[in-house]
Amino acid sequence: MFFYISRLSRLGRNYEEIIEQWRFITKEKKADIVVLDMPLLDTRQKNDNLTGRFIADMVLQIIAYVAQIERENTRVRQRKGIDAAMRRGVKFGRPQKEKPEEFELVYRLYLDGSYTIRSAAKELHVSHDTFLK
């Protein structure tokens, strides 16, 4: 059985996950892995000599490490970008809907006990969750 993956980082989100998935597939499932962008890691080529296995294992460790560092750097850059946008006043998320004209009246009646949450929401043609917001 063969597993074809486009790049090593597809096996996991961090170094440990990548190494664990590699071990699981090759040792427990006894399947070969073909990393399309890294032919050196093709386990179909049985590295019977010690040097070949050593080099393949070392490359696997390095590539997994680099994948985790890239992911962490991406997260840091994304956070910096979001923080900078917030300082500039950029709004995130969906814009709020305007309240229906009769909202204040229905809301007062709800507070007085004349309406339940659901009946008030029905009167305003919104869900009860939206009414509570």
N, C-alpha and C positions, 0 to 999 in steps of 0.2 A: 504494500500500500504506500502511496506517495501523497504528501501534502505539499501543494504548491502555494507559496506566499509571495506577494509582490516585493515586500521588504521586511526585514527582520522586526522592525518596530510594530508590525501588525500582530505579533504574538502577545503583546502585553503593554500595559501603561507605564511600567517602570522596569528597572534592571532585574529585580527579583522575579517579576511575573514572566519576563521574556525567558530567563534561564530556566525557571520552573516548567513553563510550557514546552520548551525545547527538550528538557529531560523527560517529561511525561510522554511526549510524542515518540521520541526516539527509543527510550528505555522501556516504558510500560506498554505502549501501543505497538512497539517494534515496527514503526513505520519510518520511512525516509522523508526528509524535508528537502525541498528544492526552493531556495531563496533566489527569486528571479534576478534581482539586481546584485547578487553576491555569489557568483559561481563557486567560489572557494568553499562555501558552506554547504554545498550539495552533498548530502549524506549518502546518495546513491553510489558515489565514488568511495568505496570502502578504503579508508586510510589504514591499511594494515601495518604500515610502519609507524613507529613511535613519533618521528619528526612530523609527519603529515598530520597525525591526530593532534599533536601539541599545537601546531600552527593553526589548525581549524578551531580548536578550543579557545586559543588566545584571541583570534579574530572575533569569535562569537562573543567573548567577554567584553572586548573593546567596543564592538558595535552596539551591544546592549547598553553599555555605560553611556556611550555618546547619545543614543536615542533618549535615555532618561534625562540627560543634561539638556538636550534640545527642548524636550517637553517642559522642563522646569523653566528654561529661559523664555519660552513662548508664554508661559503663564505670567511671568514677571513683566514682560513687555505688554501683555494684554492688560494687566492690572494698572500699569503706569498710564496706558492710553485711556482707560476708563476714568482714572483719577483726574487726568488732565482735561478730559471732556467735561467732567462734572464741575471742575473749577471754572470752565468757560461757560457753564450754565446749560449745557446740553441736557435735555430731558430724555430719560430712558423709559421704555415700555410704551404701552398703548395709551393714547390720549384719553382723558376722562370724558365720559358722555355728559351732556348737559342734563340737569335735573328736569323732570317734567314740570310744567307750569304749576300744577296742583300739588306738587310735592310738599310744600310747607304746610298746607291745610291738612293733607292726609297724615303727615308726620305728627302734627299736633293732636289729631284725633287718635292716632296710635298711642301717643304718650298719655292721653287722657283715659285710654282703655276702651275706646269705642271700636277700635280695629285691632285685630291680631296682626302679627307680622305678615302672615300669608294673605290675609284679606287686604291689608294695605298694599302689599306688593301686587296683588291681582288688580286692585283699583288703578294702580299706576302702570300696569302692563310691563312689569319687570319681575325678575325672579326674587324670591325672598332673600337670597344671599346679596343680590344687588341692592335691595332695599336697606339691608343692615349696614352696608358700606356707607 
